[in-house]
């Protein structure tokens, strides 16, 4: 749990640099590796999870409690990450 929270706190710190920044992209990679403690998502599943965080009002509220706009930023950063991985 602490690792997950640390990832989100780092993502909040990177928000001012943009979703495509090297910092945000490194955090998405760290988040993906953290998820592997529970399951190993493929790229489409990773993107679907980020979409769920943004689209489901319950998840969005939890993320936005940490920082307003975090759920949307996560989705944007993960979208960039997935697109880059598919190239």
C-alpha positions as CSV (number, residue, x, y, z in Angstrom):
1,X,0.0,0.0,0.0
2,X,2.8,2.4,0.9
3,X,4.4,1.9,-2.5
4,X,1.2,2.6,-4.3
5,X,0.7,5.8,-2.3
6,X,4.3,6.9,-3.0
7,X,3.7,6.4,-6.7
8,X,0.6,8.6,-6.6
9,X,2.5,11.3,-4.6
10,X,5.3,11.3,-7.2
11,X,2.7,11.6,-9.9
12,X,1.2,14.6,-8.2
13,X,4.7,16.2,-8.1
14,X,5.2,15.5,-11.8
15,X,1.8,17.0,-12.9
16,X,3.3,20.5,-13.5
17,X,5.8,18.9,-16.0
18,X,3.1,17.3,-18.1
19,X,1.9,13.8,-18.8
20,X,4.4,13.2,-21.6
21,X,7.4,14.3,-19.5
22,X,10.2,11.9,-18.8
23,X,9.3,12.2,-15.1
24,X,5.6,11.3,-15.5
25,X,6.5,8.4,-17.9
26,X,9.0,7.0,-15.4
27,X,6.3,7.1,-12.7
28,X,3.8,5.3,-15.0
29,X,6.5,2.6,-15.5
30,X,7.0,2.4,-11.7
31,X,3.2,2.1,-11.3
32,X,3.0,-0.7,-13.8
33,X,5.7,-2.6,-12.0
34,X,3.9,-2.0,-8.7
35,X,0.7,-3.5,-10.2
36,X,2.6,-6.7,-10.9
37,X,2.5,-7.5,-7.1
38,X,-1.2,-8.2,-7.8
39,X,-1.4,-9.0,-11.5
40,X,0.5,-8.4,-14.8
41,X,-1.6,-6.1,-17.0
42,X,-1.0,-5.9,-20.7
43,X,-1.0,-2.5,-22.2
44,X,-4.7,-2.5,-23.0
45,X,-5.5,-3.5,-19.5
46,X,-3.2,-0.8,-18.1
47,X,-5.0,1.8,-20.1
48,X,-8.4,0.4,-19.1
49,X,-7.5,0.6,-15.5
50,X,-6.5,4.3,-15.8
51,X,-9.7,4.9,-17.7
52,X,-11.6,3.3,-14.8
53,X,-9.8,5.5,-12.3
54,X,-11.0,8.6,-14.3
55,X,-14.4,7.5,-15.4
56,X,-15.8,5.8,-12.3
57,X,-17.0,8.5,-9.9
58,X,-15.9,6.5,-6.8
59,X,-12.3,6.1,-8.0
60,X,-12.1,9.6,-9.4
61,X,-13.2,11.0,-6.1
62,X,-10.5,9.1,-4.2
63,X,-7.8,10.2,-6.7
64,X,-9.0,13.8,-6.7
65,X,-8.9,13.8,-2.8
66,X,-5.2,13.3,-3.2
67,X,-5.0,16.1,-5.7
68,X,-7.6,17.7,-8.0
69,X,-7.2,16.4,-11.5
70,X,-5.0,13.4,-10.5
71,X,-7.3,10.9,-12.1
72,X,-7.4,12.8,-15.4
73,X,-3.6,13.3,-15.3
74,X,-3.0,9.6,-14.7
75,X,-5.2,8.7,-17.7
76,X,-3.3,11.1,-19.9
77,X,0.1,9.9,-18.7
78,X,-0.9,6.2,-19.1
79,X,-2.3,6.9,-22.6
80,X,1.1,8.5,-23.6
81,X,2.9,5.5,-22.0
82,X,0.8,2.9,-23.8
83,X,1.1,4.7,-27.1
84,X,4.9,4.9,-26.7
85,X,5.2,1.2,-25.8
86,X,3.2,0.2,-28.9
87,X,5.6,2.0,-31.3
